[in-house]
C-alpha cells in the first residue's frame, strides 16, 4: 500500500509560474484540485480523503448553510462530510472534516509542545490548565478562541507546519484516538480499507 499527501491548490501566479497550496479560501478551487488529483490515478482500488478544518470553512462549501444551523459540532461535520461526498460524487472519495482544526490534535496533550518550545513552561502550563479534561474536539471555533488562536496567544512563535506536525508525532496515535473520537473513526475507516483493523 502506498500513501501520498498534498495540500490543495488554492491559487496560481501564471506570470511567476508559482502555485500556492494550503489555506481553504474557496471550495470551488479545492474541488477542482481534488478532481484533478483523482483523474491522475483512476485505479478503482485507490482512495482519496481530505483533512479540512471546520474552523473558517468558506461559505461556498457544500452543506455550509445547513451545518451552520446545528449547535452540535459533530452534527455539523456529519452534514458537511456527507455534502462534500455527494458533491465530489466518486465512490473512492472519503470526506473528512477536522473538528475544529489541526491544532485540536495538539491540544490533546499540550505538554508535548515543550519538545519544540524550550523554556516555555509557564505558557504551556496555562494551555494544560485550559484544556484539563475537556474533549479537545469540542474546543470551540470562534475567531478568538479556536485551538490555534489559544496556542498562539501563549506561544506567538508557534508554527503549524513545522512544530505542529512534530508535536503530533510526539503525542502519538493512541492518545489522539482516545481523546478525539471523530478523528479515530476516520482512521478506523482508512484502516479497514487497508485491511489493518485490529492491528
N, C-alpha and C positions, 0 to 999 in steps of 0.2 A: 504494500500500500504506500502510495506517495502522496504527501500533502504539500500544498502551496498556499501562500497567503500574500495578499497585497491590499493596499489602500485604494479606495475608489478614486477614479479620475474626477476632479472637481472643476478644473479649468485648464485651458491651454493658452500659451502665448506663441502663436504661429510665427511671428516675426523673429522671436528669440529661440524658436524651436525648443520650448520648455513645456513640460507638463507639471501640473500641481495636483498632488493627491492628499486625501485626508480632509476632515472638516466637512460635514454634510451640509451644504448650503442649499442645494436644490435636489429634490428627489429625482426629477427627470434626468439630470446629468448622471446621477448614481445608477439609475435604471439602465441607461444607455451603456454604461461601462460594464455593469453586471451581465447584460445580454451579449455584449461583445466578447466578454471573457468566456461565457458559456458556449459561444459559437466556435471558439478556438479549440475546444475539446468536446466533440459531440458523442463521445463514447457513452453508452447507456449506463455503465456502471459508475460513472463519475458523479460526484455530489458537490454541490456548491452551497455555501452558507454565508451569513452576514454576522457582523457584530456592530450594530449601530447603537449609539447611546440614546436612551429615551429622552434624556435631558437635551433640550434645544433642538428637537427634530424639526425640520422645516414644515410649514403648514400645507405644503403640497404632497406630503407623504400619504400613501393610501390608508384610509381609515382614521385619519387625524381628527377630523371633526367629531366623529362618533366616540373615539377614545377619550377625547378631551372632556366629554360629559361624565365619564366614570370617575368616582372618587377613589376607586381601588386600583393601585398601581399594577397589580397582577392582571386585573381585567383589562387595563389599558394595553399592556403588552400583548395580551391574547388577541385583542381586536386588531392591533397593528400588525402583528405577525401573520394572522390569517389574511388580512387585507393585502399585505405585501406578497404572500404566497399566491393569492388569486391574481394579483396584477402581473407578476412575473410569469405565472402560468407554465411552469415546467416541473414535471414530477421529480426532477433531480435537484430541485432547489429547496433548501431548508432555511426558512427565515428565522433570525434570532435578533431580539432587541435586548440590549443590556440595561437592566434596572440599576440605578438611574443613569449611570455612566461607568466607564472603565475604572474610575477611582473608587467605586463601590468595592471592588475586589481588594484594593489597597487597604481599605478600612476594615477588612476582616481581621487584620492584625497590624495596626499602625506601628507597633513596636519594631517591626522589620524595616521601617524607614531609617533606623539607625545604621543600617548597612551602607546607606548612601549618604546620609547626612550626619556625620560625626559632630559631636558637641552640640547637638540639638535636643538634649534630654528634656528640657522644660517644654518646648513646643510639642514634641512627640508625646510627652506625658499628658498634655492638655487634649490631644487627639484621642489618646487611650481613654481618658476620663469622659470625653464627649461621647464616644461610641458605647462604652460599657458593654451591656448585654443586648444592645439594640440589634435588630435584624439589619445588616448593612444594606440589603436591597431596598429597604424602606426609608433610608436616609434621603431626605426629600430633594426636590428639583427646582426650588426657587433660585433665581439668579445669585442671591447672596448666600444660600445655604446648600447648594449642590455639593456632592462629595469633593469635587476638585477645588471648589471655592473654599471649603473648610480646610483642606490641606494647604492651599496657597496662602491662606490667612496666617497659618502658623509657620510655614516654610515657603517664603516667597520665591525661592530659587528652585522649587520642585519642578521637575521636567518629566512629563508623562512618557515620552518616547524612550528615554534612557533609564531614569530612575524607576519609573512606574513598572516597567517590564521586569527589571531586576528585583524589585521588591516582591512582585507577584511570584516570581520564581522562588524566592526565599520562603514565602508563606507556604507554598506547596498546595497541590490539588486537594488532598484530603480535607484540610480546613476550609478552603474555598468552597468545596462542595457541601460541607457540613453546614456552613453558615449561609450559603446563597442557593436556595432551592431551585430558583428558575435557571440559574447557571448550571446547576447539577443536572437538571432534566435535559438541557441542551446537550451536555457532554454524554449523558447516558444514551441519548438518541444516536449520536455520532458513533459511540462505541458499539451499539447494537448493529449499526450498518456495517461496521468493520469486523464484526464478529468477536469483539473484545469484551463484551459484557461478562461480568463475573470474575474478571481477572484482577 
